Structures are given as structure tokens and as C-alpha cells.
Amino acid sequence: MIRYPSLVVLSLLTVYLVWGSTYLAIHVALASFPPFMLMGTRFLFSGGTLILFLKWRGKAWPTLKQWRDAMIVGSLILGGGMGLTSYAQQYISSGLTAVFVACSPFILSLCVGMYGQWPNRREWVGITTGFAGAVLLASGGDFSARPIGIIALFAAVCCWDIGSVLSQRQFSLAPGAMGFASQMLMGGLFLTVVSGLCGEHLVATITPGAWFAWGYLVVAGSLAAFSAYMYLIATVSPALASSYTYVNPVIAVTLGVLFAGEKLVLREVVSMLIILCSVILITTARNHLKSAVRQQPGDI
């Protein structure tokens, strides 16, 4: 049995549980916020807050080159990844969205493989099994979509994975949490500019529920989960770092059963068991921790 550092385990649990619950938070917030404005303001606030906290702790500002790289990576991961996903959900069903997002481990593994780090056999089996489970879980929903939604969602997944790889392989970001903060700030700025160019504006009074959902996305979805994800990308294999794409729908379904009165059917139970098996396969594979991070596992 492979033993992971406690920070890796905590980061995995964070992206599994928090991002699994943000489906509901985004749905609630979109009732009052347009999509690009929602994502832009959330990351502007979270990135700015984290940077102020880090400066209070005495951390150095990123260099000009690191700010430039943060803008590129933030625009890809947050602007392209999350922004286009929010845009696509206006034209594509949630079931098809889940299937597209479940393609992320394939694309991420292929991108990293181009740098010579291919998944081993056990990881490939886990990735394939997890995708099959995600498709089965989503198969009970509506798969309707408009072409623009499919194009936007595919572009979103590609932007997220390419940005994730480039953040570790190509660009020089500020060390530790300052790198995460600068990415969030620059990505939020990019999304806010896109929101303005698209002519987005608030069409109704923001409800208390939408404010609460926005705050949850800032604190849990961005400050906690996004920082945890970026730590995982730098620490573990792509298959393990992206395994949240299989677990998140399971968390969302579970929350629906517990708090929304939804009922589980046999297909959903079977699909969750398949996904659980895939995560076990991935987490027990051999090639996970990167040597550079093993030397300083607490540096976040």
C-alpha cells in the first residue's frame, strides 16, 4: 500500500469534496450572476485576498516574468477552463458536461506524456475505468446540446489541461502559494475583461442565496480547492491529480440524495462502485510522487 504525505491526502480530499459541491453553488449563483462575471469576480477576490495575506506574512512579490506567466496560465486554466465551461452550460446538458469533463485525465496524461511522463499500465486501466463509470453515471440524464456548447466545452477541457501542464513544465511561476494567488488574480482579471467585452451585466437583484453561493465559491472553491489542485499537479501523477473528475459527480449525486430528496437507482450505485474501483487503481499505482516535491513536501 502506497503512503502519501498528509498534505497530498488533504489536497485530494479537498478537490474531491469541495469541487463536487460547487456544482450546486454555481447553479445557485448563476441565477443572479452572468457566467463570466461570476467566475471573474470570484477569482479576482480570492486571488487578491490571498496575495494580501501572503504580503502580510512577508512573502515577496512575483517578478515581472512570473506575473506574465501567471497571466498566461491563469487565462488558460481559469479563463478558458472555467469561463468556457460556464458559457457552455447555457447550451449543453449537465449529463454531457460530466462526460466531457471526464475526458480530462486522458488529455492531461497525453499532454504530460509529450514530456516523457506516461501513465503506467495500472493508471491507464484506472483512467479508462473511471471514464466508463462517469459515462454510466451521466447516462440517466439529458444529453441534448447545441454545437456551440460542445465546441466551447471541449475547448474548456483542453485549456484547463494544457494550462495545468504548462504551469509546471514551461512557465516560471512564483513559488508556493504566491504562484496560486497570482494565477487566480490574473485569471480573474482576464475573465472580468471578457465579461465586459461580452456586455454582461446584472439583470436582477442578487439574492442572499446567490451571495452565499458566491462566497462559498471564493473561499472553498477557489482559495481551498484550486490551491489544492495546483499543489497536486506539482506533486503527484496527472492521473491522480485529475481523478477528481470522476469523484466530483459522485459527490454531487450524494449531496442530491442527502439534501435535495433525490433517489438513487441501480445504475447510479453500479457507476459509483466502478468509479471507486478506478480511484483505488490510480491511487495504488507505482509512479506518483515527483522527486523534486518529495524533498520538500510541505512547501505550498
N, C-alpha and C positions, 0 to 999 in steps of 0.2 A: 504493500500500500504506500503510495507516494504521500509524503508530508509536505504541506505548503506553509510558508511563513504566515503568521497570523494576519498580516496586512493584506496578503493576497486573498485569503479566505474572506476577510471582512469586505474587501472590494467586490468580490464575486457576489456575495450575499446582497450588497448594496445595489449593484446593477440588476440583479435578478428581481429583487423585491420592489425597489423604487421604480425602475422603468416599467415593470409590469403594472404598477398602479397609475402611471402617468397617462395611460390610455384614457382613463376616466377623467382625469384632471384636464387634459387637453380638450376633451369633448365638452366639459362644463365651461371652460374658459372661452372656447370658440363661439359660444352663444353671445358673447359681448365683445370679443376682440377679433379683428380680421387676422388671418393666419400669419402673415409676415410680421405684422405689428406685435402679435402675441410672442412670437419667437424672438424677435429683435429686442423688445423691451426686457424680456426675461433674462437674456444673456448679457445685455448691457448692465443691468442692475447687479446680477450675480458676479460678473467679471469685475465690475468697478468696486463692489463691496469687498471681494477677495483681495484685490490689489491694495486697497486702503488698509486692510487688516495686515497684509504682509509688509507694507511700508511701516506700519506702526510697530511691527516686530523687528524692524531694522533690515529687511531684505533690500537688495539693490534693484534699481530699475532695469528692465531689459535694455539691451543695446539697440541701436537703430536697426541693425541686421536682424536681431531677434524679433523686433516689432514687425518688420517686413515679413518674416517667415510666419509669425503668428497671424498676420492678416491673410496670407495665402492659405494656411492650414485651416484657420477659423472660417474663412469663406467657403472652403470645400466641405468641411465636416458639418458646420452649423448652417451656413448659408445654403449650400447645395443639399446636404443631407437632410437636415430637419426642415429647412424652409420649403424645399420641393416636396417633402413628404406631406407637410400641412397643406400645400397647394393641391397636391394630387388627390387628397382625401375628399376634395369637393367633387371629384369626377370618377372615383373608383370605390368599390365596396370595401368594407373592413376585412372580409374574408380574403379577397385578392391581395389586399395590402399585407396581410400576415404572410401569405405565400411569398410575395416579392421580398419582404424583409428577411425571410428565412433563407433566401439565396445569399445573404451577406457573408456567411462563413466560407462558402465556395469562392466568392470573388476575392475576399480578403486573403484566403490561403493561396490563391493563384497569384495575387499581387506580390505577396511576400515570397512565394516560390521563385519569382523572377530574380530575387536577390539571393537565391540559393538555399532558402529555408523552406523545404517542402514538408507537408504533414507526413507522419509515418502511417503505416497501414491501419493501425488501430484508430488514429484520428480520422482518417478518411471514412472508415466504417461508421464512426460516431457522427461525423458531419452528414453523411448520407441518411443515416437512421433518423437523426434529428429533423432533417428536412422532410422526410416521409411522415414523421409524426406531426409536424406543423401543418402539412398539407391536409392530413386526415382531420386534424382539429378544426381547420378552417372550412372543411368541405361541407359542413352543415349550413354555412352562411350563403349570402348572395355573392355571386361572382361577376356581377354586372360592372361594366367600366366603359368609359369613353376613351378613344385613342390618346387624347392629350394627357389623361390621367395615367395611363400605362407608361407613356414616354417619360413623364415627369417622375414617376416613382422609380423606374429603372435608373434614371439619371441620378436620383437621390441616393440610391443604394451604392452606385458606383462612386459618387462624390464622397460619401461617408468612408468607404473602404480605401479609396485612393488617398484621401486626406489622412486617414489613420496611419497608413504605411509611410507616406512621405514625412509625417511628423517625427518618425523615428529613424528613417533611412536617408532622408535627403536634406532636411532643413535643420537649422540650429536654433532651437527654441530655448527660452530662459530655463534654468534648472528648476526642478521641483515644482511646487505649487504655483510659482510665478509664471511658469510656462502655461499651465492650465488656465490661469486667470487672464493672461494676455490673449490666449486663443478665444476665450469666451467674450472678452471685451471687443476684440476685433471682429469676431463673427457676429456679435450683436449689432455692432455698428454697420456692418455690411447689410444685414437683414433690415435694419431700420431705414437705410438708404433705399433698398429695394421696395420697402413698404411705401415710402414717399413717392418713388417713381411710378408705382402702380396705382397711386391715388387712393390708398387705403385711408379710412377714417372711421372713427367710432360712430355707429348709426343709432345707438341707443345708450341709455344709462347703464353703467357697469353694475351688475348685481352683486350683492355680498358673496354669493356662491362663486361668481367668476373671479372676484378679488381673492378669495381664499384659494381657488384653484391656481391662480397666477402666482400667489405666494408660495404654494406648495411646489410648483414647477421651478421657481427661483431657488428655494432652499434645498429641497430634496432632489429634484430632477436635475438641477444644474450644479450647484455647489457640491453636493454629495456625490450623485451618481456619475456626472460627467467627469469629475476629477478622478473618481474610482476607475472609470473606463480607460482614461488616458494612462493611469498608472498600470493597469493590466496590459495595455498594448505595449508598454515599455518593459514589462516584467515576464509575461507568460507567452505561450504559443498563440498564434492567431486563432486556432480552433477553440481554445479555451476562452480567450478574451471575447470572442463573438458568440459564445454559447448562450448568451442572454437572449438572442433572437429566438431560440427555441423555448426558453423558460418563461419569458415575458407573457406570451399568450396564455400559458397555463396559470400564471398568477392572476391575469385579468379574468379568466373564466372562474377561478376560485373566488375572487372578490365578488363577482357577479352572483355566485351561489350564496355566499355568506351575507351580502348586504343588499342585493337587488332582487332577491327572491327567485333567481333563475334556477333551473333544474338541470342536473347532469344526465346525459343519455349515455348508452353503452359506447358509442363511437368516441365520445369525448374521454371517457375513462380509459379506453384502449390507447387512444392517441397520447394521453398523458403518461401512460406506462411506457410507451415507445420512446417518448422524449426523455423520460427519466433514465432509461437504458442508454440513450445516446450520450447524455451528460456523464453518466458513470464511465462509459467507454473513453470519452475525451479526457476526463479528469484523472483517469488511471493510466493514460498513455505515458510513454517514457520521456519524450522530448518536450519539456515545458519551460522551466525557468531558464532565463538568459543569464549567462555567466556574469555579465557586467553588473547586473542588478543583484545577483546573489552576494556580491561583495558588500553591498550597502542596501539591504532590503528595507530599511526604514526611511530612505530618502524620498519623501514625497513632497 
